[in-house]
């Protein structure tokens, strides 16, 4: 597949924006004090945009690049493992649901499912690294938080799709 300079530039801008949003979000104190490794995942707005406008394969590359770039900046192996697990799981669910059931299922639903799976993956990595299976007791709270996070990301994605000019989104 031939990739135009316009597509590469657009992906670069989206990647930079996703990294900046991720880094800003990492500076915010934990919203769920009992599970400080759980987060909203605002950078998933950009992942969803890439899935929509560029396709699943390029979104996969986008997710890997985002995680590698933010790991180079944050320089934490623990955070990298959490973020990679959460990002890849969210990507797999969101890309799969988008391909299989969108538009019968809304972007908000796709985002909610991605958020739930992402935060379950993050908890699982913490359980594995810290060898504390009792942390799975947090999952009901984490899932409720994930639904709210997914709604936020889904609404932001819908607003972005609705209000971005066509000349900025015509890459197919």
Secondary structure by P-SEA (a helix, b strand, c coil): ccccaaaaaaaaaaaaaaaaaaaaaaacccccccccccccccaaaaaaaaaacccaaaaaaaaaaaaaaaaaaaccaaaaaaaaaaaaaaaaaaaaaaacccccccaaaaaaaaaaaaaaaaaaaaaaaacccccccaaaaaaaaaaaaaaaaaaaaaaaaacccccccccc
